[in-house]
Amino acid sequence: MLYNSFEFIFVFLPLALVGYFVAGRFNGNTLQLSWIIAASCIFYAFWDPIYIFLLVGSLLANFILGQQLMKHRHKLVLVAGIALNVSLLAYFKYRGFIVTNFAALADLQVEIPKLVLPLGISFFTFQKIAYLVDVYKGRVIERSLLRYAAFITFFPQLIAGPIVHYVPLMRQFDPKRPHVPRGTDLGIGIMFFVIGLAKKVGIADNLAPYADRLFATANASVPLGFFEAWLAVLTYGFQIYFDFSGYSDMAIGLARMFGIRLPLNFDSPYKARSIIDFWRRWHITLSRFLRDYVYIPLGGSHHGLTLQLCALLVTMLLGGLWHGANWTFVIWGGVHGLLLAINHLWRATALSDISESLLGAPAYNALCLAATFLSVMAAWVLFRSQSLAAADFILSGLIGANGFGAALPDYVLLHGVPAHKLIQSLFETQSWTIVPITATAICAGLLFVVWVLPNSQEIMSYRVLLPVRSRWRFARWRPNAAWFAIAVGLFYWSLSCMVMLDIRPFTYFAF
Amino acid sequence: MKIAAAYAAARMWSLFFLALTLACVTLSLLVNPYRLLPIYVTIPGLNDVQPALYYFPGPTRLFDLANRQFDTLIFGSSRVVYGIDPLSPHLRLYGKVYNSGLLGGQMLEIEKMSEHALANQRHLRLVLLGIDIATFDKTQEGRLLALNQEYGKSSRELFRVYGGLVLDLRAVGEAIVSSALRRDARSFRLDGLGIPDPLAAPQAYPEILNKPSGPRAIAPYARFEPSQAMLAAFSRMIDRYRQRHIEVRVFLTPAQFHFRGSTAERIRREIAQVIPYWDFDYPNSVTDEPELFIGAGHFSTRVGDLILARVLSGTGAAVPADFGAYVTQHDIEQHLQRIEERFERAEPSTEQQLP
């Protein structure tokens, strides 16, 4: 089930919430947990009932392994647990990729039937691994299957994170104090959800047709012109950001309605002034997972710069591969690894002292912001393209190597378009006759949004995992008439977008 | 004290939001602007006039096909919508009849609509397919109005896609305003043609009968190429009905202007290769009577009844002898020759406007 679907918003969510609080009133925490597990299983099974067996099976296996670890704390059990989880992920997600590449190396023809990737497997696999490590390190001592099942299946974070650890999440389900509906939780939850919904269906889904069409053109081996290439990159860069940060806001909002605080996943990543800064702001819980479970075990920053850079590169290559079974994702991770390495090298040199002294200068800050933003945007080309050849068609277009003309036949650039048509096109989101005008205007507006305006947590003054730094005190959410009007306006605008546009799944559902 | 007040304010804020949402949802369900909900109650002054049905009829018809059962389905373009009456006496023997014609319907859309019908209709016996040469217009390939290729076919899938229409507040508002002010929803159509209920007889405004608009109606079809994708869709669609042993009768619809020339000939040949069909799209004694047509491009239900008589009863029907020719792959060339002679004899002005 998608958060941005009518059956979720108007049927599933109200029933889940009402049942949860009623259960808490009658039977306390146990019934509440049982209810949330049942609701989460229905939520998951709505996509494909078969895969509920996979979810429950791997949940039970991990619970048993966790119990063994609590008893004996053998490293072998931990390794076996991690291997089990990674094998499942590898089977469903990387089987085809691995076999195809081996077959290509051995010059063999192999036909591999395609498997449907179980929804959220990349996320709940990481969560289970984090649980086993936490048990091994003695951070988790609870032996309740019910609580463990609630930890894994809690539907606001089941499909695409945020990736959470057992203790911070489950200590909020206090066995002695079942959750009761609270005005602040509901208010903050609703506002977060509405902001996320507007980001997803109002912005990301409106941009998706542009990005889809331009990338599809490149995938069909048609080189994109300069303007088209930039439009492809910007529209996709904004689409993926508003899609995933919209999802994360919705997840945080949903959990908050149930009285649970999930960690933040985004902190205005396009405001980052370096690649290091970007990865502290983009998909924060994944970055932390990779840091804690890959980068630091590989040595981290404690064994000299060379080893640190190698660890960084390996971590980012794995991070890229986690996003999808394709070389484009691996190379995307590798590019980010290289950019991070360059950033660390810069910091290690004397030049960094000069740059530190310039930090307050607006021009220098703008330069850093622009350089980071452009690097990230260029890297998205690899992330979104289906092949390296397609990525090359767009990347070469970005530097004007394919000329300035249009690859798409119905893609009319500015020349000879009357003014009233230009204005009209601003209101026709999918008008392909003068599409660059619409999309360029949207992109310019979105640059303002991502660079200048406060983000969701700044608006909501939300602090979990991150201190909220906001100069936007006047823009903070308050339970007053103005914010009521904003919430209602955003909600019904989002609903009308859901009526008029195709309902699209979240981009990260595929990872 | 301050904190307690803030909590109370937050509680009120949330309750107001939830109450407003609940009110909007209840109102939407009550007004039911697209009639997508199975239980439908007409409340005068609230939802007895529903403009949404007229300006967005595709999903309405699709949802009907997924949720209700019919014995006979009529597919086609706006000509079928305006001209074929599902309550016609000629269709009395064919059970419950539903007109699922689409405005501007092209073959890919018709095929998609037909797939939904095949997936959901259990008692379907007869399909009438009223097409014209422009149904295969290549320039219309990218347009799939309300029928996206990716949509599922079951009722649940459809509701997931179109369920939002139940909560389309714009449509709800228009229904309430129109009902309260007693506006006629059909007047929303600029050309004065009402889009009828798929189960009821079409009604054209009398003032636009007898007034062929000629070149204006022909202009969109002045230049077009046949679409291979649409011809393939037509063939696929017929094959699927054959596999299910459902009878299909195809006819080329008449109008005040005709499709002539190499493009039209090629399409006629392709149709005949797939299935024998009835051709009404050439100058004949019925098309010579402007009062039987609505503008230049659409025919009235009087012509529709003649078509149904011919298509359902064959040559024995009581209709003008020159109205309708049964064409098979064996006699298509003779047919083309015969209608070419008729074109030659027809008004030169009509000929010059043909593609």
HADDOCK unambig.tbl for C-alpha pairs under 7 A between the chains (distance, minus, plus):
assign (segid A and resid 6 and name CA) (segid B and resid 163 and name CA) 6.75 0.50 0.50
assign (segid A and resid 6 and name CA) (segid B and resid 164 and name CA) 6.23 0.50 0.50
assign (segid A and resid 182 and name CA) (segid B and resid 11 and name CA) 6.95 0.50 0.50
assign (segid A and resid 183 and name CA) (segid B and resid 7 and name CA) 6.25 0.50 0.50
assign (segid A and resid 183 and name CA) (segid B and resid 10 and name CA) 4.99 0.50 0.50
assign (segid A and resid 183 and name CA) (segid B and resid 11 and name CA) 3.59 0.50 0.50
assign (segid A and resid 183 and name CA) (segid B and resid 14 and name CA) 6.25 0.50 0.50
assign (segid A and resid 184 and name CA) (segid B and resid 7 and name CA) 6.04 0.50 0.50
assign (segid A and resid 184 and name CA) (segid B and resid 10 and name CA) 5.12 0.50 0.50
assign (segid A and resid 184 and name CA) (segid B and resid 11 and name CA) 6.36 0.50 0.50
assign (segid A and resid 186 and name CA) (segid B and resid 14 and name CA) 6.06 0.50 0.50
assign (segid A and resid 187 and name CA) (segid B and resid 10 and name CA) 5.86 0.50 0.50
assign (segid A and resid 187 and name CA) (segid B and resid 13 and name CA) 6.65 0.50 0.50
assign (segid A and resid 187 and name CA) (segid B and resid 14 and name CA) 4.91 0.50 0.50
assign (segid A and resid 479 and name CA) (segid B and resid 9 and name CA) 5.83 0.50 0.50
assign (segid A and resid 479 and name CA) (segid B and resid 10 and name CA) 5.03 0.50 0.50
assign (segid A and resid 479 and name CA) (segid B and resid 13 and name CA) 5.51 0.50 0.50
assign (segid A and resid 480 and name CA) (segid B and resid 13 and name CA) 6.89 0.50 0.50
assign (segid A and resid 484 and name CA) (segid B and resid 13 and name CA) 6.93 0.50 0.50
assign (segid A and resid 496 and name CA) (segid B and resid 168 and name CA) 6.45 0.50 0.50
assign (segid A and resid 498 and name CA) (segid B and resid 164 and name CA) 6.77 0.50 0.50
assign (segid A and resid 499 and name CA) (segid B and resid 164 and name CA) 4.99 0.50 0.50
assign (segid A and resid 499 and name CA) (segid B and resid 165 and name CA) 5.91 0.50 0.50
assign (segid A and resid 499 and name CA) (segid B and resid 168 and name CA) 6.65 0.50 0.50
